[in-house]
Amino acid sequence: MRVRVEHSIDAATALPGHARCGALHGHTYRLEAELEGREEAGILVDFRELKKALVAAAAPYDHADLSKSFDYPSCEALCEALYASLSARYPSLESLRVWEGEGKWVELRRGED
């Protein structure tokens, strides 16, 4: 069984040395956290608790300059940081997907970390 929650944040970034994305610019990031496992007593995880954990993990980056948090403030770096935070609390975290605007995303799956 899989359970997924979503949350969005807005942040600024500038990718050093990147021709197009080297200047400070903003994105709306859609975050999708998915847990996989067997339900116990009728529930795998409380949606509200998982969403609360995702919001808390993302809070330091919301409306922030990602260049101040990461050496190379890419969507991949954000995904790795959020995955590490959430998987520490939820070992059954199957994947974390970070959308950078529409049609572009990065995903980290369990076992790839």
C-alpha positions, 0 to 999 in steps of 0.5 A: 500500500502507498500513501502520498501527501503533497506540499508546495513552497516558493524559493529563490535559487542561482546555479553557479556557472549555469548559463541560464540559471546563474542569476537569482530567480524563483520557483514554486516547488511541489513536494510529494512524499510517498510511504509504502508498507502494510497498514496496521490497525487499518492505517499505514500512516496518518495523512495529517502527521505525514503532511505535518512532517513534510511541511516542517522539513520544507519550512527552512527552504520556503520563501528562502534563497536556496543559495544560502543553504546549498553549495549548488542549490539545485532541485536535486540538492533540495530533494536530497535534503528533504529526503534525508529529513523525512526518511529519518522520521519515516523509514518506510519513505518510498520516495520524495519527488520535487517538482520545479515548476511544471513538467520538471521533477527530481525523485529520490527513491528508497535505496538510492540515498 
